[in-house]
Every structure is written in structure tokens, then in C-alpha cells.
Amino acid sequence: MPKEEILDPQGQAVVRALGRIGVEGVSDVRQGKRFELEVDDSVTAEELEKVAATLLTNTVIEDYEIVGAEVKK
Amino acid sequence: MPKEEILDPQGQAVVRALGRIGVEGVSDVRQGKRFELEVDDSVTAEELEKVAATLLTNTVIEDYEIVGAEVKK
């Protein structure tokens, strides 16, 4: 997601568009990216951290969060 | 996220780039969008559904999931 101090014109465009579909009560929208990775057991948490910080995120303007999901057999 | 049957060239580019930073064991990457909305109590689940389905998602090629987060006072 864009860092809090970074302007997010795409999110602001969504806020303005909400009126058109008659939805009120949304004070802010931020748009970011989401990546879903399929990894095997050999991939460590440190490696995932490296992938997120060097390849998937522009850490100057974006923050990231790594979330684990289900184990596929 | 892009639907499963939709090609995701951005995700595939990430898969190819993983070798460059020495990470193996990632078999697939899919890139999608994430929106964070700040809403007040007046916004119903049906309205959020409408926002997601009509404004935030191109339902021809993308799926969406709505996840609740913390309550700010």
C-alpha cells in the first residue's frame, strides 16, 4: 500500500466516484497492490521478506505486509 | 485478483525475476489490486458489495473479496 504521507490520486478518484453510485459514509480510499505467491516448503520467511522488499515493493513510497495463507497438498 | 483463467503477465514477470535475486521454490505469482476503505457505521455490507462489484473490480477478468478490519474510534 502507498505510505500514509504519499498522495494516492487513484484512491481519491474512487472516493469522488462513490457519489455517482449513491454510496455515502466512505471517508477515504487507498489503492495498492496485492501479490499471491505459490511457494513450496523450501522458501524461508527471510526469502519472502527479500522478495517483498526488493522485487514487489517500492519501499520509498510503499509499505508491505506478508500474510500466510492455506497449505495446498 | 485476476481470475484463474486470466493470464497475468505482470505476475509472470515477477516469477522470472526471482532467479535474479536467488530465490527458488516460487511456482506462481499473481498480481492484483488491494483497496483500503475508511467507512463509517452507516455503510452497509450490501453497499460495500456494490462498491466492490461496480467500481473497484472489473468482474469480467477479476474476482474480489471483502475483508473487514479494525474499528477506529
Backbone of each chain as nested JSON, in Angstrom:
{
  "chains": [
    {"id": "A", "residues": [
      {"number": 1, "name": "MET", "atoms": {"N": [0.846, -1.195, 0.0], "CA": [0.0, 0.0, 0.0], "C": [0.878, 1.24, 0.0]}},
      {"number": 2, "name": "PRO", "atoms": {"N": [0.384, 2.348, -0.606], "CA": [1.144, 3.6, -0.531], "C": [1.289, 4.022, 0.938]}},
      {"number": 3, "name": "LYS", "atoms": {"N": [2.465, 4.554, 1.281], "CA": [2.657, 5.041, 2.65], "C": [1.664, 6.149, 2.951]}},
      {"number": 4, "name": "GLU", "atoms": {"N": [1.385, 6.363, 4.234], "CA": [0.342, 7.318, 4.615], "C": [0.598, 8.733, 4.098]}},
      {"number": 5, "name": "GLU", "atoms": {"N": [1.878, 9.135, 4.082], "CA": [2.191, 10.507, 3.673], "C": [2.221, 10.68, 2.153]}},
      {"number": 6, "name": "ILE", "atoms": {"N": [2.03, 9.575, 1.417], "CA": [2.066, 9.629, -0.05], "C": [0.654, 9.873, -0.583]}},
      {"number": 7, "name": "LEU", "atoms": {"N": [0.51, 10.844, -1.469], "CA": [-0.778, 11.095, -2.106], "C": [-1.192, 9.879, -2.933]}},
      {"number": 8, "name": "ASP", "atoms": {"N": [-2.482, 9.618, -2.982], "CA": [-2.97, 8.474, -3.74], "C": [-4.108, 8.923, -4.655]}},
      {"number": 9, "name": "PRO", "atoms": {"N": [-3.755, 9.466, -5.822], "CA": [-4.782, 10.01, -6.719], "C": [-5.792, 8.96, -7.188]}},
      {"number": 10, "name": "GLN", "atoms": {"N": [-5.355, 7.701, -7.332], "CA": [-6.3, 6.659, -7.759], "C": [-7.354, 6.426, -6.688]}},
      {"number": 11, "name": "GLY", "atoms": {"N": [-6.903, 6.377, -5.435], "CA": [-7.853, 6.206, -4.339], "C": [-8.815, 7.384, -4.243]}},
      {"number": 12, "name": "GLN", "atoms": {"N": [-8.281, 8.599, -4.439], "CA": [-9.129, 9.79, -4.368], "C": [-10.168, 9.795, -5.487]}},
      {"number": 13, "name": "ALA", "atoms": {"N": [-9.789, 9.289, -6.651], "CA": [-10.745, 9.192, -7.765], "C": [-11.892, 8.26, -7.39]}},
      {"number": 14, "name": "VAL", "atoms": {"N": [-11.583, 7.197, -6.673], "CA": [-12.633, 6.276, -6.236], "C": [-13.566, 6.982, -5.251]}},
      {"number": 15, "name": "VAL", "atoms": {"N": [-12.999, 7.751, -4.311], "CA": [-13.829, 8.484, -3.341], "C": [-14.825, 9.38, -4.081]}},
      {"number": 16, "name": "ARG", "atoms": {"N": [-14.344, 10.101, -5.088], "CA": [-15.229, 11.01, -5.833], "C": [-16.286, 10.246, -6.619]}},
      {"number": 17, "name": "ALA", "atoms": {"N": [-15.943, 9.049, -7.084], "CA": [-16.887, 8.267, -7.89], "C": [-17.993, 7.632, -7.054]}},
      {"number": 18, "name": "LEU", "atoms": {"N": [-17.775, 7.528, -5.732], "CA": [-18.759, 6.856, -4.879], "C": [-20.112, 7.546, -4.914]}},
      {"number": 19, "name": "GLY", "atoms": {"N": [-20.099, 8.88, -5.007], "CA": [-21.347, 9.634, -5.066], "C": [-22.204, 9.216, -6.246]}},
      {"number": 20, "name": "ARG", "atoms": {"N": [-21.558, 8.936, -7.361], "CA": [-22.264, 8.533, -8.58], "C": [-23.073, 7.27, -8.396]}},
      {"number": 21, "name": "ILE", "atoms": {"N": [-22.589, 6.354, -7.535], "CA": [-23.365, 5.129, -7.322], "C": [-24.142, 5.2, -6.003]}},
      {"number": 22, "name": "GLY", "atoms": {"N": [-24.232, 6.406, -5.437], "CA": [-25.122, 6.62, -4.296], "C": [-24.643, 6.064, -2.968]}},
      {"number": 23, "name": "VAL", "atoms": {"N": [-23.34, 5.921, -2.788], "CA": [-22.821, 5.409, -1.517], "C": [-22.179, 6.548, -0.729]}},
      {"number": 24, "name": "GLU", "atoms": {"N": [-22.683, 6.783, 0.484], "CA": [-22.079, 7.792, 1.354], "C": [-21.495, 7.135, 2.597]}},
      {"number": 25, "name": "GLY", "atoms": {"N": [-20.595, 7.842, 3.272], "CA": [-20.037, 7.307, 4.504], "C": [-18.647, 6.722, 4.326]}},
      {"number": 26, "name": "VAL", "atoms": {"N": [-18.099, 6.836, 3.102], "CA": [-16.718, 6.387, 2.873], "C": [-15.831, 7.632, 2.872]}},
      {"number": 27, "name": "SER", "atoms": {"N": [-14.96, 7.745, 3.869], "CA": [-14.177, 8.974, 4.005], "C": [-12.827, 8.892, 3.294]}},
      {"number": 28, "name": "ASP", "atoms": {"N": [-12.321, 7.699, 3.063], "CA": [-11.024, 7.601, 2.403], "C": [-10.881, 6.252, 1.707]}},
      {"number": 29, "name": "VAL", "atoms": {"N": [-10.19, 6.272, 0.581], "CA": [-9.87, 5.039, -0.143], "C": [-8.397, 5.103, -0.53]}},
      {"number": 30, "name": "ARG", "atoms": {"N": [-7.674, 4.048, -0.278], "CA": [-6.284, 3.937, -0.717], "C": [-6.17, 2.726, -1.617]}},
      {"number": 31, "name": "GLN", "atoms": {"N": [-5.487, 2.899, -2.743], "CA": [-5.302, 1.778, -3.654], "C": [-3.865, 1.299, -3.628]}},
      {"number": 32, "name": "GLY", "atoms": {"N": [-3.684, 0.009, -3.474], "CA": [-2.348, -0.575, -3.504], "C": [-2.349, -1.852, -4.318]}},
      {"number": 33, "name": "LYS", "atoms": {"N": [-1.304, -2.647, -4.131], "CA": [-1.168, -3.885, -4.887], "C": [-1.254, -5.069, -3.95]}},
      {"number": 34, "name": "ARG", "atoms": {"N": [-1.587, -6.194, -4.531], "CA": [-1.621, -7.442, -3.779], "C": [-0.999, -8.52, -4.651]}},
      {"number": 35, "name": "PHE", "atoms": {"N": [-0.074, -9.281, -4.086], "CA": [0.557, -10.379, -4.821], "C": [0.253, -11.681, -4.103]}},
      {"number": 36, "name": "GLU", "atoms": {"N": [-0.138, -12.69, -4.865], "CA": [-0.311, -14.023, -4.304], "C": [0.788, -14.909, -4.863]}},
      {"number": 37, "name": "LEU", "atoms": {"N": [1.607, -15.467, -3.967], "CA": [2.728, -16.319, -4.365], "C": [2.448, -17.76, -3.974]}},
      {"number": 38, "name": "GLU", "atoms": {"N": [2.712, -18.672, -4.903], "CA": [2.659, -20.08, -4.544], "C": [4.069, -20.563, -4.297]}},
      {"number": 39, "name": "VAL", "atoms": {"N": [4.358, -20.921, -3.06], "CA": [5.72, -21.283, -2.683], "C": [5.737, -22.699, -2.112]}},
      {"number": 40, "name": "ASP", "atoms": {"N": [6.88, -23.377, -2.245], "CA": [6.995, -24.683, -1.612], "C": [7.711, -24.537, -0.258]}},
      {"number": 41, "name": "ASP", "atoms": {"N": [7.88, -25.661, 0.426], "CA": [8.417, -25.643, 1.796], "C": [9.824, -25.094, 1.903]}},
      {"number": 42, "name": "SER", "atoms": {"N": [10.566, -25.083, 0.773], "CA": [11.968, -24.661, 0.842], "C": [12.118, -23.148, 0.979]}},
      {"number": 43, "name": "VAL", "atoms": {"N": [11.047, -22.413, 0.748], "CA": [11.135, -20.951, 0.788], "C": [11.006, -20.466, 2.235]}},
      {"number": 44, "name": "THR", "atoms": {"N": [12.013, -19.75, 2.707], "CA": [12.022, -19.297, 4.104], "C": [11.323, -17.943, 4.248]}},
      {"number": 45, "name": "ALA", "atoms": {"N": [11.01, -17.604, 5.477], "CA": [10.4, -16.304, 5.764], "C": [11.347, -15.172, 5.352]}},
      {"number": 46, "name": "GLU", "atoms": {"N": [12.661, -15.392, 5.538], "CA": [13.642, -14.371, 5.145], "C": [13.622, -14.163, 3.637]}},
      {"number": 47, "name": "GLU", "atoms": {"N": [13.49, -15.247, 2.887], "CA": [13.433, -15.111, 1.433], "C": [12.178, -14.352, 1.005]}},
      {"number": 48, "name": "LEU", "atoms": {"N": [11.064, -14.654, 1.644], "CA": [9.822, -13.946, 1.301], "C": [9.963, -12.456, 1.604]}},
      {"number": 49, "name": "GLU", "atoms": {"N": [10.623, -12.179, 2.727], "CA": [10.886, -10.783, 3.106], "C": [11.712, -10.095, 2.017]}},
      {"number": 50, "name": "LYS", "atoms": {"N": [12.728, -10.798, 1.525], "CA": [13.595, -10.248, 0.476], "C": [12.809, -10.006, -0.81]}},
      {"number": 51, "name": "VAL", "atoms": {"N": [11.971, -10.978, -1.181], "CA": [11.143, -10.826, -2.388], "C": [10.241, -9.604, -2.253]}},
      {"number": 52, "name": "ALA", "atoms": {"N": [9.599, -9.488, -1.091], "CA": [8.667, -8.375, -0.883], "C": [9.398, -7.036, -0.924]}},
      {"number": 53, "name": "ALA", "atoms": {"N": [10.538, -6.969, -0.235], "CA": [11.218, -5.673, -0.067], "C": [11.993, -5.244, -1.308]}},
      {"number": 54, "name": "THR", "atoms": {"N": [12.489, -6.205, -2.101], "CA": [13.339, -5.805, -3.23], "C": [12.632, -5.875, -4.571]}},
      {"number": 55, "name": "LEU", "atoms": {"N": [11.664, -6.791, -4.679], "CA": [11.082, -7.028, -6.009], "C": [9.657, -6.484, -6.112]}},
      {"number": 56, "name": "LEU", "atoms": {"N": [8.882, -6.613, -5.046], "CA": [7.447, -6.327, -5.15], "C": [7.062, -4.938, -4.641]}},
      {"number": 57, "name": "THR", "atoms": {"N": [7.895, -4.379, -3.788], "CA": [7.541, -3.096, -3.174], "C": [8.554, -2.03, -3.552]}},
      {"number": 58, "name": "ASN", "atoms": {"N": [8.079, -0.843, -3.865], "CA": [8.942, 0.33, -3.947], "C": [8.934, 0.941, -2.55]}},
      {"number": 59, "name": "THR", "atoms": {"N": [9.953, 0.597, -1.757], "CA": [9.909, 0.946, -0.33], "C": [10.056, 2.444, -0.056]}},
      {"number": 60, "name": "VAL", "atoms": {"N": [10.352, 3.224, -1.094], "CA": [10.366, 4.679, -0.912], "C": [8.94, 5.197, -0.701]}},
      {"number": 61, "name": "ILE", "atoms": {"N": [8.009, 4.633, -1.423], "CA": [6.638, 5.152, -1.36], "C": [5.611, 4.133, -0.868]}},
      {"number": 62, "name": "GLU", "atoms": {"N": [6.024, 2.864, -0.727], "CA": [5.044, 1.832, -0.357], "C": [5.475, 1.048, 0.881]}},
      {"number": 63, "name": "ASP", "atoms": {"N": [4.494, 0.611, 1.638], "CA": [4.704, -0.332, 2.73], "C": [4.228, -1.707, 2.264]}},
      {"number": 64, "name": "TYR", "atoms": {"N": [4.724, -2.761, 2.928], "CA": [4.215, -4.09, 2.603], "C": [3.931, -4.881, 3.873]}},
      {"number": 65, "name": "GLU", "atoms": {"N": [3.149, -5.894, 3.685], "CA": [2.762, -6.79, 4.769], "C": [2.74, -8.185, 4.156]}},
      {"number": 66, "name": "ILE", "atoms": {"N": [3.316, -9.163, 4.847], "CA": [3.331, -10.536, 4.343], "C": [2.353, -11.36, 5.168]}},
      {"number": 67, "name": "VAL", "atoms": {"N": [1.432, -12.01, 4.484], "CA": [0.392, -12.777, 5.162], "C": [0.427, -14.201, 4.639]}},
      {"number": 68, "name": "GLY", "atoms": {"N": [0.462, -15.162, 5.527], "CA": [0.451, -16.563, 5.113], "C": [-0.961, -17.027, 4.798]}},
      {"number": 69, "name": "ALA", "atoms": {"N": [-1.081, -17.972, 3.884], "CA": [-2.4, -18.489, 3.539], "C": [-2.401, -20.013, 3.686]}},
      {"number": 70, "name": "GLU", "atoms": {"N": [-3.366, -20.631, 3.077], "CA": [-3.572, -22.07, 3.295], "C": [-2.445, -22.918, 2.688]}},
      {"number": 71, "name": "VAL", "atoms": {"N": [-2.279, -24.086, 3.255], "CA": [-1.304, -25.051, 2.737], "C": [-2.029, -25.96, 1.747]}},
      {"number": 72, "name": "LYS", "atoms": {"N": [-1.528, -25.971, 0.496], "CA": [-2.1, -26.877, -0.518], "C": [-1.302, -28.168, -0.555]}},
      {"number": 73, "name": "LYS", "atoms": {"N": [-1.991, -29.292, -0.631], "CA": [-1.301, -30.605, -0.65], "C": [-1.212, -31.11, -2.079]}}
    ]},
    {"id": "B", "residues": [
      {"number": 1, "name": "MET", "atoms": {"N": [-8.242, -9.778, -7.494], "CA": [-7.215, -10.57, -8.178], "C": [-7.723, -11.0, -9.552]}},
      {"number": 2, "name": "PRO", "atoms": {"N": [-6.798, -11.183, -10.517], "CA": [-7.239, -11.711, -11.814], "C": [-7.822, -13.116, -11.633]}},
      {"number": 3, "name": "LYS", "atoms": {"N": [-8.892, -13.392, -12.377], "CA": [-9.478, -14.737, -12.296], "C": [-8.437, -15.777, -12.721]}},
      {"number": 4, "name": "GLU", "atoms": {"N": [-8.639, -17.006, -12.256], "CA": [-7.638, -18.055, -12.514], "C": [-7.37, -18.283, -13.998]}},
      {"number": 5, "name": "GLU", "atoms": {"N": [-8.412, -18.173, -14.816], "CA": [-8.245, -18.479, -16.243], "C": [-7.65, -17.301, -17.024]}},
      {"number": 6, "name": "ILE", "atoms": {"N": [-7.45, -16.165, -16.33], "CA": [-6.903, -14.977, -16.994], "C": [-5.378, -14.97, -16.887]}},
      {"number": 7, "name": "LEU", "atoms": {"N": [-4.696, -14.757, -18.005], "CA": [-3.241, -14.649, -17.985], "C": [-2.827, -13.444, -17.163]}},
      {"number": 8, "name": "ASP", "atoms": {"N": [-1.704, -13.551, -16.458], "CA": [-1.248, -12.445, -15.626], "C": [0.221, -12.163, -15.949]}},
      {"number": 9, "name": "PRO", "atoms": {"N": [0.466, -11.388, -17.01], "CA": [1.857, -11.148, -17.442], "C": [2.703, -10.454, -16.377]}},
      {"number": 10, "name": "GLN", "atoms": {"N": [2.098, -9.599, -15.558], "CA": [2.872, -8.925, -14.507], "C": [3.36, -9.937, -13.483]}},
      {"number": 11, "name": "GLY", "atoms": {"N": [2.477, -10.853, -13.09], "CA": [2.867, -11.895, -12.152], "C": [3.951, -12.788, -12.736]}},
      {"number": 12, "name": "GLN", "atoms": {"N": [3.82, -13.131, -14.023], "CA": [4.813, -13.987, -14.673], "C": [6.177, -13.293, -14.746]}},
      {"number": 13, "name": "ALA", "atoms": {"N": [6.166, -11.988, -14.928], "CA": [7.422, -11.231, -14.942], "C": [8.107, -11.319, -13.585]}},
      {"number": 14, "name": "VAL", "atoms": {"N": [7.314, -11.302, -12.52], "CA": [7.886, -11.438, -11.178], "C": [8.511, -12.826, -11.02]}},
      {"number": 15, "name": "VAL", "atoms": {"N": [7.805, -13.875, -11.48], "CA": [8.35, -15.241, -11.389], "C": [9.723, -15.297, -12.056]}},
      {"number": 16, "name": "ARG", "atoms": {"N": [9.839, -14.716, -13.262], "CA": [11.112, -14.766, -13.978], "C": [12.195, -13.964, -13.258]}},
      {"number": 17, "name": "ALA", "atoms": {"N": [11.797, -12.894, -12.583], "CA": [12.781, -12.04, -11.902], "C": [13.295, -12.668, -10.611]}},
      {"number": 18, "name": "LEU", "atoms": {"N": [12.595, -13.651, -10.069], "CA": [13.001, -14.243, -8.792], "C": [14.38, -14.878, -8.872]}},
      {"number": 19, "name": "GLY", "atoms": {"N": [14.705, -15.488, -10.031], "CA": [16.017, -16.095, -10.192], "C": [17.134, -15.085, -10.003]}},
      {"number": 20, "name": "ARG", "atoms": {"N": [16.91, -13.87, -10.469], "CA": [17.921, -12.806, -10.381], "C": [18.297, -12.49, -8.943]}},
      {"number": 21, "name": "ILE", "atoms": {"N": [17.343, -12.621, -8.018], "CA": [17.679, -12.347, -6.615], "C": [17.894, -13.66, -5.843]}},
      {"number": 22, "name": "GLY", "atoms": {"N": [18.026, -14.762, -6.588], "CA": [18.439, -16.021, -5.967], "C": [17.392, -16.723, -5.132]}},
      {"number": 23, "name": "VAL", "atoms": {"N": [16.118, -16.514, -5.438], "CA": [15.06, -17.188, -4.679], "C": [14.441, -18.293, -5.542]}},
      {"number": 24, "name": "GLU", "atoms": {"N": [14.478, -19.524, -5.066], "CA": [13.835, -20.635, -5.778], "C": [12.705, -21.206, -4.943]}},
      {"number": 25, "name": "GLY", "atoms": {"N": [11.803, -21.911, -5.579], "CA": [10.711, -22.543, -4.842], "C": [9.395, -21.788, -4.954]}},
      {"number": 26, "name": "VAL", "atoms": {"N": [9.38, -20.716, -5.761], "CA": [8.128, -19.986, -6.008], "C": [7.606, -20.42, -7.374]}},
      {"number": 27, "name": "SER", "atoms": {"N": [6.476, -21.114, -7.394], "CA": [5.987, -21.678, -8.65], "C": [5.035, -20.745, -9.384]}},
      {"number": 28, "name": "ASP", "atoms": {"N": [4.411, -19.827, -8.683], "CA": [3.472, -18.935, -9.36], "C": [3.312, -17.632, -8.583]}},
      {"number": 29, "name": "VAL", "atoms": {"N": [3.111, -16.55, -9.318], "CA": [2.827, -15.249, -8.711], "C": [1.667, -14.636, -9.478]}},
      {"number": 30, "name": "ARG", "atoms": {"N": [0.691, -14.13, -8.759], "CA": [-0.427, -13.408, -9.387], "C": [-0.458, -12.008, -8.783]}},
      {"number": 31, "name": "GLN", "atoms": {"N": [-0.613, -11.001, -9.644], "CA": [-0.68, -9.624, -9.153], "C": [-2.089, -9.077, -9.294]}},
      {"number": 32, "name": "GLY", "atoms": {"N": [-2.586, -8.518, -8.216], "CA": [-3.899, -7.907, -8.252], "C": [-3.886, -6.582, -7.528]}},
      {"number": 33, "name": "LYS", "atoms": {"N": [-5.073, -6.101, -7.187], "CA": [-5.183, -4.811, -6.501], "C": [-5.728, -5.011, -5.099]}},
      {"number": 34, "name": "ARG", "atoms": {"N": [-5.457, -4.017, -4.277], "CA": [-5.994, -4.029, -2.92], "C": [-6.475, -2.614, -2.622]}},
      {"number": 35, "name": "PHE", "atoms": {"N": [-7.682, -2.496, -2.118], "CA": [-8.225, -1.189, -1.742], "C": [-8.504, -1.178, -0.251]}},
      {"number": 36, "name": "GLU", "atoms": {"N": [-8.095, -0.109, 0.417], "CA": [-8.453, 0.058, 1.827], "C": [-9.435, 1.225, 1.924]}},
      {"number": 37, "name": "LEU", "atoms": {"N": [-10.621, 0.933, 2.433], "CA": [-11.669, 1.949, 2.547], "C": [-11.884, 2.297, 4.006]}},
      {"number": 38, "name": "GLU", "atoms": {"N": [-11.979, 3.598, 4.283], "CA": [-12.392, 4.005, 5.621], "C": [-13.857, 4.357, 5.579]}},
      {"number": 39, "name": "VAL", "atoms": {"N": [-14.647, 3.565, 6.282], "CA": [-16.098, 3.742, 6.217], "C": [-16.652, 3.985, 7.616]}},
      {"number": 40, "name": "ASP", "atoms": {"N": [-17.788, 4.703, 7.687], "CA": [-18.43, 4.867, 8.991], "C": [-19.554, 3.839, 9.149]}},
      {"number": 41, "name": "ASP", "atoms": {"N": [-20.216, 3.883, 10.317], "CA": [-21.2, 2.848, 10.644], "C": [-22.386, 2.8, 9.694]}},
      {"number": 42, "name": "SER", "atoms": {"N": [-22.623, 3.905, 8.953], "CA": [-23.804, 3.943, 8.085], "C": [-23.657, 3.085, 6.842]}},
      {"number": 43, "name": "VAL", "atoms": {"N": [-22.446, 2.668, 6.542], "CA": [-22.217, 1.904, 5.315], "C": [-22.531, 0.431, 5.551]}},
      {"number": 44, "name": "THR", "atoms": {"N": [-23.454, -0.102, 4.758], "CA": [-23.889, -1.489, 4.954], "C": [-23.014, -2.456, 4.154]}},
      {"number": 45, "name": "ALA", "atoms": {"N": [-23.11, -3.716, 4.492], "CA": [-22.38, -4.755, 3.755], "C": [-22.826, -4.772, 2.291]}},
      {"number": 46, "name": "GLU", "atoms": {"N": [-24.12, -4.52, 2.056], "CA": [-24.631, -4.509, 0.676], "C": [-23.998, -3.373, -0.116]}},
      {"number": 47, "name": "GLU", "atoms": {"N": [-23.835, -2.21, 0.543], "CA": [-23.199, -1.087, -0.156], "C": [-21.752, -1.4, -0.483]}},
      {"number": 48, "name": "LEU", "atoms": {"N": [-21.039, -2.026, 0.449], "CA": [-19.641, -2.388, 0.189], "C": [-19.556, -3.371, -0.97]}},
      {"number": 49, "name": "GLU", "atoms": {"N": [-20.511, -4.293, -0.995], "CA": [-20.588, -5.26, -2.099], "C": [-20.764, -4.517, -3.427]}},
      {"number": 50, "name": "LYS", "atoms": {"N": [-21.651, -3.504, -3.42], "CA": [-21.899, -2.736, -4.636], "C": [-20.663, -1.963, -5.059]}},
      {"number": 51, "name": "VAL", "atoms": {"N": [-19.972, -1.353, -4.107], "CA": [-18.741, -0.61, -4.405], "C": [-17.712, -1.549, -5.025]}},
      {"number": 52, "name": "ALA", "atoms": {"N": [-17.538, -2.72, -4.401], "CA": [-16.534, -3.664, -4.886], "C": [-16.879, -4.15, -6.294]}},
      {"number": 53, "name": "ALA", "atoms": {"N": [-18.154, -4.503, -6.495], "CA": [-18.536, -5.149, -7.753], "C": [-18.67, -4.174, -8.91]}},
      {"number": 54, "name": "THR", "atoms": {"N": [-19.025, -2.902, -8.625], "CA": [-19.269, -1.98, -9.741], "C": [-18.138, -0.987, -9.955]}},
      {"number": 55, "name": "LEU", "atoms": {"N": [-17.43, -0.637, -8.889], "CA": [-16.462, 0.458, -9.007], "C": [-15.027, -0.055, -8.96]}},
      {"number": 56, "name": "LEU", "atoms": {"N": [-14.755, -1.046, -8.124], "CA": [-13.368, -1.435, -7.863], "C": [-12.913, -2.646, -8.662]}},
      {"number": 57, "name": "THR", "atoms": {"N": [-13.842, -3.456, -9.09], "CA": [-13.477, -4.696, -9.774], "C": [-14.011, -4.705, -11.197]}},
      {"number": 58, "name": "ASN", "atoms": {"N": [-13.184, -5.155, -12.129], "CA": [-13.675, -5.486, -13.462], "C": [-14.06, -6.958, -13.397]}},
      {"number": 59, "name": "THR", "atoms": {"N": [-15.361, -7.21, -13.174], "CA": [-15.782, -8.582, -12.86], "C": [-15.678, -9.533, -14.052]}},
      {"number": 60, "name": "VAL", "atoms": {"N": [-15.365, -9.004, -15.234], "CA": [-15.132, -9.897, -16.376], "C": [-13.82, -10.663, -16.18]}},
      {"number": 61, "name": "ILE", "atoms": {"N": [-12.827, -9.967, -15.636], "CA": [-11.498, -10.591, -15.536], "C": [-10.989, -10.706, -14.094]}},
      {"number": 62, "name": "GLU", "atoms": {"N": [-11.703, -10.082, -13.139], "CA": [-11.196, -10.092, -11.764], "C": [-12.225, -10.625, -10.777]}},
      {"number": 63, "name": "ASP", "atoms": {"N": [-11.723, -11.266, -9.727], "CA": [-12.536, -11.637, -8.584], "C": [-12.247, -10.667, -7.45]}},
      {"number": 64, "name": "TYR", "atoms": {"N": [-13.188, -10.558, -6.497], "CA": [-12.907, -9.719, -5.333], "C": [-13.31, -10.445, -4.054]}},
      {"number": 65, "name": "GLU", "atoms": {"N": [-12.76, -9.937, -2.984], "CA": [-13.015, -10.476, -1.651], "C": [-13.083, -9.263, -0.734]}},
      {"number": 66, "name": "ILE", "atoms": {"N": [-14.075, -9.211, 0.146], "CA": [-14.21, -8.09, 1.07], "C": [-13.827, -8.57, 2.473]}},
      {"number": 67, "name": "VAL", "atoms": {"N": [-12.879, -7.874, 3.076], "CA": [-12.379, -8.281, 4.382], "C": [-12.529, -7.112, 5.349]}},
      {"number": 68, "name": "GLY", "atoms": {"N": [-13.131, -7.344, 6.499], "CA": [-13.275, -6.288, 7.496], "C": [-11.995, -6.114, 8.286]}},
      {"number": 69, "name": "ALA", "atoms": {"N": [-11.742, -4.902, 8.75], "CA": [-10.539, -4.651, 9.543], "C": [-10.931, -4.002, 10.875]}},
      {"number": 70, "name": "GLU", "atoms": {"N": [-9.982, -3.387, 11.5], "CA": [-10.202, -2.878, 12.855], "C": [-11.167, -1.687, 12.882]}},
      {"number": 71, "name": "VAL", "atoms": {"N": [-11.792, -1.514, 14.034], "CA": [-12.686, -0.384, 14.251], "C": [-11.88, 0.757, 14.867]}},
      {"number": 72, "name": "LYS", "atoms": {"N": [-11.864, 1.899, 14.184], "CA": [-11.169, 3.079, 14.729], "C": [-12.16, 3.943, 15.479]}},
      {"number": 73, "name": "LYS", "atoms": {"N": [-11.777, 4.445, 16.646], "CA": [-12.697, 5.272, 17.453], "C": [-12.386, 6.743, 17.245]}}
    ]}
  ]
}
